[in-house]
Structures are given as C-alpha cells and as structure tokens.
C-alpha cells in the first residue's frame, strides 16, 4: 500500500500532462519547450547541487561503477538473444537491445526516488548519473548499432561520444564531482538557494512533460507485441542490478535508488533514437507507452520489495 501511495501521485501528474495535451491546453509545440526547460535548466541545477555534496564518492565508489557497467554489458546481449530466438527482424531486434538498459531514470526515476527516499535518494541518483550516464548513452547506442548492422561505425560512435560529452545532465554531474574534488563541499548560500529554486521545478515539470509526450493507442495490443521487452525493462534489469549489488555491495540507500532507476519505464527518447538510427521506431514508441502504463503496477512492487 505504501508503494502504491508513493507512485499514484506521480502517475496522476503524468496523466494530467497527457489530458492537458489531449484537451489542447498543452499544445504540440509546448511539450518540447517543457522538455527544453527541464533538460537545460531545472535538472542540471538539481543534479549539480546534489552531486557536489557527494561528488568525490563518484570517483572512489568502485563497487557502484563495476555493478552499473556489468549490467550494461549483460542486458543488451540477453535482449539480443531473446529477440533473435523469437524470430524478430533486425530493426526490431535493435530496438530491443536499445531499450534493455535505457530506462526513464530522469523524467520518472527522479520523482519516484525523491518521493521514496527523499533528499538522500536524490543525492544517490545523482551519484549514479555521475558514474554511469556517459556509458549508459554510449554503450546502449553501440550495442543497438551492432544489432542493427552487425558492426560498429566509428563515425557514429564518435558523434555519440561528442553529443554525450555536451549533455547538460552529464556536464552538471561532472561539474559537481570536479567542484567536490577541488574542495568545494558547499555552495555559497545565495547560489545554493538559487539552484534549489530551479531544481524544485524538476519533479512536476518532468512528469507533466512525460505525460504530454507519450502516445497511447491500444495498450493491450501493444503489450501482446512487446511483452518480452516490457518484462526485460520493468523486471529483469532491476533484478540483475539487485543481484550485482550482492556481489558488489554499496550503501543501502544508493542500491535502492539505482534499483528504482533501472525499474523505470523505457526512456521517451528511445523513440527519437530509433527513428534517427533507422530502427523500428513505431515499435520503440509502443515499448515506451506499454512500460509507462504498466509502471503503475510494477513500481509499487519494487518499492514494496525494497521496503520503502
């Protein structure tokens, strides 16, 4: 019941964003503007402010680094194998590989972690992003390209690395880590208050923007076609992460935040990436919609399992 109480307000906010778009109060051009404000202003402020307090740990927490990256090397081959055994064509196989590790750990993960674990959880999620965000982006795309074409394009990987290096979320975490290592363990009060105001926009804005951007056509039909990838996304990846933490232990609140982040629905931008890389983008959109809808059930289950 506690898990359901934690996730229902979040999903109601997502639903509100969806309804507002359907009713025309959030125009088609408004959702990208919300995403821009969130992506370039609110989230970087929040992540920098949280990461600076734990930044030094990001380079010293070897177990966290190993566990995260092992999951990035375990999940895509598993998704690839299952999709091939099911006889899926290569463009859809590539989508399965892409979404296997690309969860919505910011737009939905951040609000869930904040509500379940509070400020300590947000700091842990910032640490997770500082350690894994670069590899999360680079490796997911590399694996997907291998599945799509059977090989790697050096040009494509260089472009991906460049875009990730300019990602404002990655840069915010990197700046927080760097500042912490340089001895800036606390910000001036006026700057901290300013960043706190900007960061406070993140939770509601993320959920409204998510609701305004998803498309739900036929949930049952979508689930029938995407059940394998839905299962991998919502159950298998967080279970693998929990198992890895048995062998590479970290602080309980860090483990909880990371497991919750990996239990989130498919990232909304998987659809954009699939379209840009000539994968089955329609199927990618189905996975985003199905996992987002089903998370109303699965997220409370994970919260209950974690004792939150």
Secondary structure, DSSP 8 states (H G I E B T S, - for coil): -HHHHHHHHHHHHHHHHHHHHHTTSS-HHHHHHHHHHIIIIIHHHHHHHHHHHHHHHHHH-HHHHHHHHHHHHHHHHHHHHHHHHTT--HHHHHHHHHHTT-B-TTTTHHHHHHHHHHHHHHHHHHHHHHHHHHHHHHHHHHHHHHHHHSS--HHHHHHHHHHHHT-HHHHHHHHHHHHHHTT--S--HHHHHHHHHHHTTHHHHHHHHHHHH---S-HHHHHHHHHHHHHIIIIIHHHHHHHHHHHS---HHHHHHHHHHHTS-B-THHHHHHHHTTS-HHHHHHHHHHHHHHHHHHHHHHHHHTT-
